Amino acid sequence: MDISEIQGEWQPIPPWVRFLINLGYEWPRSGPRPRRIALISMPCDSAAAGLITLGAMVHDLADPQTNDVDGHYDKLLQYARQFLESCNPCDMKCDPQMKQCGYTKQATGTLRSPLLPHRTFQVSTRTNFEERKLAWSYRNGMIEWPTSKYAVNWHIEDEPPPEWNQADGELSPDPYQRLFDGAIIFPENMRRSYSGLCFAGRAGGESVSRELCASTRFGNSAMEYGLDELLTIHGWSKTNLSRIAFFNPRTEKLDRSNAASNLVIADGDASFLKVYDRPEFSSSDIIGVINRNVERDRLEAVGMKMLPNQWLAVDTDMLCGLPSVPKGISIAILKGRTT
Amino acid sequence: MPPAASSIFNFLSRNETCSIERHEIASATFGALRRNMGAIIGRLSTSEDLEAAEVANSLRVLLFTWLTSPVSFDASILDAVQSFGVPDAFEARWGLRGEYKAALRAAQEMISGGNPVREELLAVVLKLRADGRTFRIFCHRKARGHFDSLFIPPTDACLDDSSFLHSVRDYNNTDPFNTLIKVGPLRSKGWGAAPDAVISAPRFETLIQLVWSGCGDEPGFGYDPVGPPPTPGNAVALHHHDTLPNQICWTKHVTHTGSDPGVIQYYMPEQDEFVAFPEPNQPGLRRSATLLEILAGDGILYPRKSDVLSFDPNAGAIEPVDFRVPGETLVEGMFVVQPQIREIAFGEMQAAEGGYCRIWKQRLREELQASPDAFCLILHNKGLNLQSLRLCVENWAEPPHAVIHAPQKRRHFQILIDALALDSAITEPVGRDNRPWWQRAWDEIRITRGEAIQTGIQEHELIEQQALELMKSLLPEIRTRATGVEGFRLQIPPGSDLRGAFVFFKVLRIEEGFLAPETEMKVVRDLNTLEQWKVT
């Protein structure tokens, strides 16, 4: 597998890229563990955050539990409750932060299904939360009460479907397996979305983040993939599935409802600071990636977050366990004092 | 566009160590000038007189400019020192004991000697050229002229644009090269500031630093939030057990040239001018700012991301006059506009008409009687997020006395009227005045308050809004006046609510990376003065 940056020549994957992908891949994700905050300081502007995210995503592809199918019915119920009890009766212009309603984004009550791609379905007021029975209007006023298994075919509008059962549209394991020789990929994951891994883009917003990732391409004589496509962020690639949630630091919005991310990779100092203070990431591991070629006050603002305190201590074990770090990259890792 | 990251990593892996060649230069005459200027600044800085502080600041600007740029030691130095006043009067005024006269003598003597920093710099550049080494010079944009003046064609090849780096962005966008040249100490902010990345993320093999003796680098320069800064002089970077450091190693070689007999007696590390006379104001009192360079070496700082009244001379512009964000929608070539308003005339009709408050206050009382909490929630959701909102609203419902109780801010009043949802039959335009009803009601409030115009944010907001509308009506004249000039003043024609003028400045350059106090915002200043607020 070769790499090309900013439309440059193709070259074998250099050590710094390999190190960052491996760092994401090896990041401890399962089992009881302390919360970790890491800061990767880069000597220049790069797609480092995207590369770490890519590594973490490939790691997740091997885990049968990394999917949004489990718990999807509960997610739809939560969405229905938000719509019926909060958003529908609210006559204000939606601004959850100002209203402090506890939600991060508006629920329109609209659902979609890959089985019927040209139709929308509205959550019905006949949904019974006590009996955990979701209902949506199906056709001509008919109400449908789906089982949890059947509901997997429906998803919230503007969000990725939890599962893709169509003939085309599932992910291809090929580029991921080429990146990691011998990477084990759980086949079912190639047609399932996942929200446990989050990429927080640049402070400039989604288009800036995507453009930067697109400037890094992997390939060989037979195929070529942009990093933006490989990350499968919703709307960045042709596939409908998404294995990575996206947090936009400019709008301060996640691209999906109720995403419980266990790892967030933040691209840039401003993004890191935003993620660090967001309540929805208060229990997530965070890896911040900064280009240290910025103004001193910005460096100091980030540095302040990496000082050990009563909750976080230096994670010497993990630092010592990392493979050889390429010259120019510096790393600090803190871990929670309790698991 | 920044270079590919791989090219930076390849460069770093190829170079085991980077080196600093520090040339410390001493001069007896310049040393005498520095000491005496320092003594005057020190004396004036302890005075409680505001004028003394201004003089001290001007002297500081001069001194720091000389210490961080290869200035010619010519009559301009003497002129600059002399500009502070007649020696006897100046010394008597500020209680000096010959320091000013001694400074003048030193400045006079310097003219014949030449600047040894310039000579050293010339020799360094010529040698780099002869050796075929690529080099960049990091300096403030305003200092570039001092570097350019070293090379006089056709004898010497001029320095081109690519030879200079002026900002963090410039440094971030440059490919690796052989040598970086820096005049003055390494500092992260203020005069002669440079990015920490010069040390923490070098893109060159050798840093040649030309510095006057006694000027030390800022402790901790080369800050990396992950781990300690590298320590020049150590062949191996320090290892910090709490982090994995970047492994960039530096060696340092210091040479001394020239002599200054006074230095042993007078210069202690803590008497380094950059330590002894730091920039005024604490960082906590400053805010991020963007510099707009305008004509004649002046500039204006605006709070970062602020909306600035501006004019786009481009014929294809959809909204030629608008509020724009510097660096984003306000770019080089456009004009920034500063309204200079003497007074605002309120329409007679509104003042005489009155009575608006009776309508909205009655409606407000109805809301408060019906459901005060719900009404406050509506206001809050619409953006009127005052503390003790309920108390405020009850106060606004009070009948008018000498003044009309109402929100302090225009925007808040607009929200209040919007939330009250007054009957459209009541709020219809009256006569030729087709402004929204809330604006007429707001004018009524302002008249009763009798506030002085042009002071405070509220009035400023009002002026800018009115200025925008007025400028749109003056667009043909603005277009004509803006052709081929870098600045002009446009008198507001009679008959308008505003009295005064608009001053247009063409934006020659936009630069980020300033941290300045509120008092330095939106005022025209000399670029040298503004450089003290630079953070890189």
HADDOCK unambig.tbl for C-alpha pairs under 7 A between the chains (distance, minus, plus):
assign (segid A and resid 5 and name CA) (segid B and resid 4 and name CA) 5.94 0.50 0.50
assign (segid A and resid 6 and name CA) (segid B and resid 4 and name CA) 6.43 0.50 0.50
assign (segid A and resid 41 and name CA) (segid B and resid 226 and name CA) 6.46 0.50 0.50
assign (segid A and resid 43 and name CA) (segid B and resid 201 and name CA) 4.86 0.50 0.50
assign (segid A and resid 44 and name CA) (segid B and resid 5 and name CA) 6.29 0.50 0.50
assign (segid A and resid 44 and name CA) (segid B and resid 172 and name CA) 6.74 0.50 0.50
assign (segid A and resid 45 and name CA) (segid B and resid 2 and name CA) 6.82 0.50 0.50
assign (segid A and resid 45 and name CA) (segid B and resid 5 and name CA) 6.60 0.50 0.50
assign (segid A and resid 46 and name CA) (segid B and resid 5 and name CA) 5.64 0.50 0.50
assign (segid A and resid 92 and name CA) (segid B and resid 381 and name CA) 6.71 0.50 0.50
assign (segid A and resid 98 and name CA) (segid B and resid 381 and name CA) 6.47 0.50 0.50
assign (segid A and resid 99 and name CA) (segid B and resid 381 and name CA) 5.88 0.50 0.50
assign (segid A and resid 292 and name CA) (segid B and resid 197 and name CA) 6.42 0.50 0.50
assign (segid A and resid 292 and name CA) (segid B and resid 224 and name CA) 6.69 0.50 0.50
assign (segid A and resid 293 and name CA) (segid B and resid 168 and name CA) 6.58 0.50 0.50
assign (segid A and resid 293 and name CA) (segid B and resid 172 and name CA) 6.31 0.50 0.50
assign (segid A and resid 293 and name CA) (segid B and resid 195 and name CA) 6.92 0.50 0.50
assign (segid A and resid 293 and name CA) (segid B and resid 197 and name CA) 5.08 0.50 0.50
assign (segid A and resid 294 and name CA) (segid B and resid 168 and name CA) 6.12 0.50 0.50
assign (segid A and resid 295 and name CA) (segid B and resid 168 and name CA) 6.95 0.50 0.50
assign (segid A and resid 295 and name CA) (segid B and resid 195 and name CA) 6.58 0.50 0.50
assign (segid A and resid 295 and name CA) (segid B and resid 513 and name CA) 6.74 0.50 0.50
assign (segid A and resid 295 and name CA) (segid B and resid 535 and name CA) 6.45 0.50 0.50
assign (segid A and resid 295 and name CA) (segid B and resid 536 and name CA) 5.78 0.50 0.50
assign (segid A and resid 296 and name CA) (segid B and resid 188 and name CA) 6.39 0.50 0.50
assign (segid A and resid 296 and name CA) (segid B and resid 196 and name CA) 6.90 0.50 0.50
assign (segid A and resid 296 and name CA) (segid B and resid 535 and name CA) 6.75 0.50 0.50
assign (segid A and resid 299 and name CA) (segid B and resid 225 and name CA) 5.92 0.50 0.50
assign (segid A and resid 300 and name CA) (segid B and resid 225 and name CA) 6.52 0.50 0.50
assign (segid A and resid 302 and name CA) (segid B and resid 225 and name CA) 6.65 0.50 0.50
assign (segid A and resid 303 and name CA) (segid B and resid 225 and name CA) 4.35 0.50 0.50
assign (segid A and resid 303 and name CA) (segid B and resid 226 and name CA) 6.95 0.50 0.50
assign (segid A and resid 314 and name CA) (segid B and resid 242 and name CA) 6.13 0.50 0.50
assign (segid A and resid 316 and name CA) (segid B and resid 242 and name CA) 6.67 0.50 0.50
assign (segid A and resid 319 and name CA) (segid B and resid 244 and name CA) 6.91 0.50 0.50
assign (segid A and resid 327 and name CA) (segid B and resid 12 and name CA) 6.68 0.50 0.50
assign (segid A and resid 327 and name CA) (segid B and resid 13 and name CA) 6.46 0.50 0.50
assign (segid A and resid 327 and name CA) (segid B and resid 246 and name CA) 5.69 0.50 0.50
assign (segid A and resid 327 and name CA) (segid B and resid 247 and name CA) 5.53 0.50 0.50
assign (segid A and resid 327 and name CA) (segid B and resid 248 and name CA) 6.79 0.50 0.50
assign (segid A and resid 328 and name CA) (segid B and resid 12 and name CA) 6.82 0.50 0.50
assign (segid A and resid 328 and name CA) (segid B and resid 201 and name CA) 6.84 0.50 0.50
assign (segid A and resid 328 and name CA) (segid B and resid 246 and name CA) 4.55 0.50 0.50
assign (segid A and resid 328 and name CA) (segid B and resid 247 and name CA) 6.37 0.50 0.50
assign (segid A and resid 328 and name CA) (segid B and resid 248 and name CA) 6.42 0.50 0.50
assign (segid A and resid 329 and name CA) (segid B and resid 246 and name CA) 4.90 0.50 0.50
assign (segid A and resid 330 and name CA) (segid B and resid 226 and name CA) 6.03 0.50 0.50
assign (segid A and resid 330 and name CA) (segid B and resid 244 and name CA) 5.36 0.50 0.50
assign (segid A and resid 330 and name CA) (segid B and resid 245 and name CA) 4.64 0.50 0.50
assign (segid A and resid 330 and name CA) (segid B and resid 246 and name CA) 4.41 0.50 0.50
assign (segid A and resid 331 and name CA) (segid B and resid 226 and name CA) 5.96 0.50 0.50
assign (segid A and resid 331 and name CA) (segid B and resid 243 and name CA) 5.78 0.50 0.50
assign (segid A and resid 331 and name CA) (segid B and resid 244 and name CA) 5.06 0.50 0.50
assign (segid A and resid 331 and name CA) (segid B and resid 245 and name CA) 6.64 0.50 0.50
assign (segid A and resid 332 and name CA) (segid B and resid 226 and name CA) 5.69 0.50 0.50
assign (segid A and resid 332 and name CA) (segid B and resid 242 and name CA) 6.97 0.50 0.50
assign (segid A and resid 332 and name CA) (segid B and resid 243 and name CA) 4.68 0.50 0.50
assign (segid A and resid 332 and name CA) (segid B and resid 244 and name CA) 6.45 0.50 0.50
